[in-house]
């Protein structure tokens, strides 16, 4: 096994690639700056070590056998991985993370999140080698979470940054939190819903007679959060705010909606806002990140450059307002 591993060098894999691309030992030898007999000898060494035939000797061309095709395909993949590892090591040395995972609550503006991703990929930092796709080379991974699930992704280590977390949860040591701002919630129904004609303010007793639509908390370990559901009330549970709005537009239920999400439907008359007896909700949302230490608030010296860039963007009042308000493509 050790002998087989020793012969699978980058040089041997590059040789196989050159022979397959050029179609002959002679052409590959010219490309690699060697004589054809040296390539023939190296291929035989490779075949002896692996105990397989890589090329069909009956063909005048460099015709790969099935085993040769497999080695070529896997070899090309390994060469790409080797280059990628070298580039990632270089990126780590420059301070840019290999990967940054961001958990985004579904109530946030997805349009704004993707615009931030575009701006991140447009960066051209100095000292980052091997870049062909633009940006600092940090892989971004976005997770859509709901309610306590956004906190859980961060606290469990599955995310480095969480956007749209509620202020009601006290962050544990090593987690820092900043406010984005308030989100107003309104009680809304479709015009054809029975509650659309109800006398205001609507009591809990009357709400109990109608199905509510709720978004499922994505938390798996933390206690899931629920808001404004009455004991014994029929509930349609969906996975996102967009699905909740769609269900309420179809008169499948009623419930509180983030006003920025529902605004275009309210203005178009597809949803009707109704006053209820229970207090009107205003949620305070923020963002949190893993600081890696319990140092002073705002200390970022130990953070990777990618996370520092995102935190810098989130300090902008314009960005914060866009994340909370921009849900219909309108300017923030």
N, C-alpha and C positions, 0 to 999 in steps of 0.2 A: 504493500500500500504506500509506504514511504517513497519507494522508487517511482511509482506512478505519479505521486504528488510532485516529486522533484522535477519531472520532465514537463509538467504543465506550467511552464513559465510564461510570462507575458511575451517573451521573444518567440517562443514556439507557437503561441496562439496567434501572434501577429503574422508569423510565417504562413500558417494555414490560411489566414484571411487573405494574404497577398496572393497565394497560389490560386485560391478560389476566384478572386476578383479578376485576376489577369488571364486565367485560363491555361497557364502553362508554367512549368518550372523555370524555363528560360526567362520569360517576362517577369516573373516574380523575383528572380535573382537580380535582374537589372534594377528593379525598383528598390530592392533591399541592399544593393551594392555588394552582392556576393556572386560567386560562380555557381552554375547550376548543379555541379557535383556536390557542393557543400549543402545545398538544400535537399538533394536526394539523400545524402547521408543523414541529415537531421531528421527527415521524415521517417527513415528506417529506424532510427533510434527511438523515435516517438512510438512507432508501431510495435517495436520489440517490447518496450516498457509497458504499453497498454495491452499487448497481446491481441491486437486487431489489425486488420488491413484498412488503411484510411483512403487509399486511392486504388482504382481499378487499373491494374498493370496492362490489361488487354487493350486499353484505349490509348490512342495517340495523344489525346488531350488529357489534362489533369482532371480526370473524372472521379469525383468523390464516391465512396461507398456509403451505405446507410450509416455506418459508424462514423465515417468522416463527416457526413452532414451533421450528425448530432454534435460531434466535437466542434465543428465550425460554429454552429448556432450558439452552443453554450459558451464557447470561447469568446465570441463577439459580445455576448452578454456580460461575461466576466471582465472583459477589457473596458466596457462602458462603466461597470461598477468600480473598477480600479481607478479610472479617471475621476469618477464622482467622489470616491473616498478621498482622493488627493485634494480635490477642490474643496470638499467639506472641511478637511483638516486645515486647509489654508484659511477658510472663512472663520473657523473657530479661533485661529490665531489672530485674526483681524478684529475679533470681538462680536461678529455677527453670528447669531444662533443658527444651528442647522435647521431647526424647525420651531415655529411659534404657533401654539394652538390658542385660538380665541373662541370662548363660549359667548354667544350672543343671544340674549333673550328675544323671543319672537315678537315682543312689543316694540323693539327697536326698528329704525328705518333700515331695511335691507339695502335700499338704493344707496344710502349714505355709506354703509359698511363696504359695499363693493367699490364705491368711488375712493374710499380710503385704501382699499387693496390695490386699485389701479395706481394711485399715487405712490404707494410703497414700491410697486414693481417698476415704477419709473425712476427710482433712485439709481444713482450711478456712483456708489462710494469708491474711494480710492483704495487700492491694495487688495481688491478681491479678484483673484485670478480665475481663469477658466470660465468666465461667464459668456454664454451665448444667447441667453433669453432675457437679459436685462435685469435690473434690480440687484440687490445685495446678495442674492442666492439663498436667502432664508426661505424655507418652504412654509407657506401659510396653510393652516388647517382651521377651518371654520366649523363650529358646532352650534346648531340651533337648539336652545334649551328653553324651558318654561319654568317660571317661578323659582322654587327652591332648587330645581335642577341646575340653574345657572350657577348658584353658589356651590352646589355639590361638585360640579365639574372642576371648579377652581380649588376647592378645599381638598379634594381627593387627589389632586396632582394631574388630572386629565386635561387641564387647561392652564395656561400661563397668565391669561388676562380674561376677565369676565365683564361683559358690557350689558347693563340693564339689570343689575342686581338690586334687590329691595333694601331699603335702609333699616327695615325692621330686624334684620339679623345682624348680631354683633360679630364682626370678623375675628377669627382666632389669631393667636400670635403668628407672625410671619405673613399676614395678609394685610394689605393697605387698601383703604376705601376712600373714594372721592365722589361727591354728588355730581350728577348730570343736571338734575332739575326735576320739576313736578310734571306729572301726567294726569290730566283730568279725565275722569270716567263719567259716562252718561248712560242712563237707562234708555234703551231704544228698542223699538219693535217695528215690524213691517206695517205699512198702512192697512193691510187687510187683517192684521192680528186683532183679536177681541180687545186687547188692552189699549189699542190705539184710540178707541172711543171711550175709555174708562175715565171716570171723574178723578181729577187730580187733587191732592197727591194720592197715589195708589198705596193701599195698605198692604202689609205683609200677608194678611189673611186672603186678600184677593190674589196676590202674587202666587200664593201656595197652590192655587187652582190651575196654574199654567206651567207648562214645561219650561225649565231653564236650560240654557246652553252654556256649557262650561268647558274651559280648556284644561286638559289634563296636565298636572304637574309632572315634569320629566324626572324628578328626583327618584333614585332607586334606594338610597339608604337614609337620607335625611327625611324628616317628617314632611309629607307633601302638604302644600298650602291650598286652602280653598277659601273663596270669598263670596259672600252674598248668596249662598245656597241655604235654603230653609229646610229644617228637618222634615222629612217626609215628602219633599217636593220631587216630582219627576224630573230627571236630568238627562239631557243628551250630551255626552262627553266627546269632544273632538280634540285634535292634536295641535291646533294652531289658532292664532287669532284670525287669520284669513278664513279658516274653516268655520269659525264661530260666526263671523260676519255673514258668510254665505248661508249658513243654516238659518240665521235670523232674517236675512233677506227673503228666504224661501218660506217664511212664516212657520218654521219648525220649532220655534221656541223664542224666549225672551232673555234679556240679561243686560248687564253692564258691559260697555265697550270703551276702549281707549278713544277719547274724542278725536285725536288726530287721525286714527285709523278710520273712524266712521264718518269723518267730516264730509267727504265728497258724496257719500250716500245720503247723508242728512240734507245737504244743500240741494241734491237732485230730487229729494222727496221719496227716495227708496226706503228710508228709515225715518221714524218719527220719534223724537225725544219726549219722554214722559217724566213728570215729577213723581217721586215716590216719597213715602213717609220717612224711610230710613235716610240717614245723612248721606249727602253726595260725597263721593270718594275723590280724593286727590292723592295719588301715589307718588312718593319720592323715590326716584331711581338713581342709581349711580354706577360706578365701575370700580373694579377691584383687581389687584394683581398680587402675584407671589413675589414678595420682596427679597426672599432668600436670607433675610436677617431680621432681627427685631430692633434695628437701629432707628434713628430719628425719622419722623414722618417726612416723606418727600425725598429721603436719601436714595439716590439711584446709581451710585458709583459701581455697585456690584451687579447691576442689571445688564443684560445683553443689549446691544445697540438696536436690534429690531424692536424689542419691548420699549426701550427708551423712545424710539421714534413714535410708536403708537401712543404712548402716554403724553408725548408732546402734542400730538394732534388733538387728543381728548381735552387738553387744557384750553383749547380755543372755544370761546362762547358760541361762535358760528357753527362749529362742528357739533357741539353739545345740543344746540337748538335743532340742528338738522336731524340728528339721531332720534330726537323725541318727536319732531313735528312732521318731517318730510316723508309722507307715505303715499302721495298721489302724483309724484313727479313734479310738483310745483316747486319753485325756488324756495330755499330755506330762508 
